Amino acid sequence: MSEAPDVSVQLLSLKRNSPEALSTVTIDFEGRDEYVAVHPEFGPIINRFGGGTEYLQHYLGKVGNPLSRAATPLIKKWPDLTPTEGEVLVHIAAKMNRRVAERSG
C-alpha cells in the first residue's frame, strides 16, 4: 500500500492538470491500493464480468411525467458533480472493480 494523496485532492489535480486525458486515481480500499481509471468527461470506469468496461454514472432516480406512466431517468453528468459526489463515485467504482477482480479469479 502506498501513501496516495486524498481522493478529492487527486480528482482536483486531474481537473487542473490533465482536463482532457484519461487518468488514474489511487484508492486505499480494504488495506490495498485500488486503481480507478477516470475519464475527464464521463467519470470513473468500471470493469464488467465479461471483460468489458463502462462508465459509472451518478443515478439520482426517475422523474415522473404526469401526462404518462413513463418516467425519465435523472443522471447527473461527471463534470456537474460536486467534489464529494465525485469522490463517492470513485470509491464505489473501486469497490465494484475489486469485487469483479475477486470473482473473476
C-alpha positions as CSV (number, residue, x, y, z in Angstrom):
1,M,0.0,0.0,0.0
2,S,1.4,3.4,-1.0
3,E,0.7,6.7,0.6
4,A,-1.5,8.1,-2.1
5,P,-3.0,11.6,-1.6
6,D,-6.6,12.0,-0.6
7,V,-9.0,11.1,-3.4
8,S,-10.5,14.6,-3.5
9,V,-7.0,16.1,-3.9
10,Q,-6.3,13.6,-6.8
11,L,-9.5,14.5,-8.6
12,L,-8.9,18.2,-8.2
13,S,-5.4,17.7,-9.6
14,L,-6.8,15.8,-12.6
15,K,-9.2,18.6,-13.4
16,R,-6.5,21.2,-13.2
17,N,-3.5,19.4,-14.8
18,S,-5.0,17.0,-17.4
19,P,-8.6,18.1,-18.2
20,E,-8.7,16.1,-21.4
21,A,-6.7,12.9,-20.7
22,L,-7.8,9.6,-19.2
23,S,-6.2,9.4,-15.7
24,T,-5.9,7.0,-12.8
25,V,-6.8,7.7,-9.2
26,T,-5.4,5.5,-6.4
27,I,-7.7,4.5,-3.6
28,D,-6.8,2.7,-0.3
29,F,-9.6,0.1,-0.3
30,E,-9.6,-2.5,2.4
31,G,-5.9,-2.0,3.1
32,R,-4.7,-2.4,-0.5
33,D,-4.4,0.1,-3.3
34,E,-7.1,0.0,-6.0
35,Y,-6.6,1.9,-9.2
36,V,-9.6,3.5,-10.9
37,A,-9.4,5.0,-14.4
38,V,-11.2,8.3,-14.7
39,H,-12.4,9.8,-17.9
40,P,-12.5,13.6,-17.8
41,E,-16.0,13.9,-19.3
42,F,-17.7,10.6,-18.3
43,G,-16.1,9.8,-14.9
44,P,-14.9,6.5,-13.4
45,I,-14.6,3.4,-15.5
46,I,-15.8,0.1,-14.0
47,N,-14.9,-3.4,-15.1
48,R,-17.6,-5.9,-16.1
49,F,-17.6,-9.7,-15.6
50,G,-17.5,-10.4,-19.4
51,G,-14.2,-8.4,-19.7
52,G,-15.9,-5.2,-20.9
53,T,-15.9,-1.8,-19.2
54,E,-18.4,1.1,-18.8
55,Y,-18.6,4.4,-17.1
56,L,-20.2,4.6,-13.7
57,Q,-22.9,7.2,-13.6
58,H,-24.5,9.1,-10.8
59,Y,-28.1,8.0,-10.9
60,L,-30.5,10.2,-9.0
61,G,-33.7,8.3,-9.6
62,K,-36.5,8.9,-12.1
63,V,-38.6,12.0,-12.8
64,G,-42.2,11.2,-13.4
65,N,-44.3,12.7,-16.2
66,P,-47.8,13.5,-15.1
67,L,-49.1,13.0,-18.6
68,S,-47.9,9.4,-19.0
69,R,-46.8,6.4,-16.9
70,A,-43.3,6.6,-18.2
71,A,-40.5,8.1,-16.0
72,T,-37.3,9.6,-17.2
73,P,-34.1,8.6,-15.5
74,L,-32.2,11.5,-13.9
75,I,-28.5,11.2,-14.3
76,K,-26.0,13.8,-13.1
77,K,-23.0,14.2,-15.5
78,W,-19.5,13.8,-14.2
79,P,-18.4,17.5,-14.8
80,D,-21.5,18.6,-12.8
81,L,-20.8,16.6,-9.7
82,T,-19.7,18.2,-6.5
83,P,-16.2,17.2,-5.2
84,T,-17.9,14.9,-2.6
85,E,-20.2,13.2,-5.2
86,G,-17.2,12.6,-7.4
87,E,-15.2,11.1,-4.6
88,V,-18.0,8.8,-3.6
89,L,-18.4,7.7,-7.2
90,V,-14.7,6.8,-7.4
91,H,-14.9,4.9,-4.2
92,I,-17.9,2.9,-5.5
93,A,-16.0,2.2,-8.7
94,A,-13.0,0.9,-6.7
95,K,-15.2,-1.4,-4.7
96,M,-17.0,-2.7,-7.8
97,N,-13.7,-3.3,-9.7
98,R,-12.2,-5.1,-6.7
99,R,-15.3,-7.4,-6.4
100,V,-15.2,-8.2,-10.2
101,A,-11.5,-9.0,-10.0
102,E,-12.0,-11.3,-6.9
103,R,-14.9,-13.2,-8.6
104,S,-13.2,-13.4,-11.9
105,G,-10.2,-15.1,-10.3
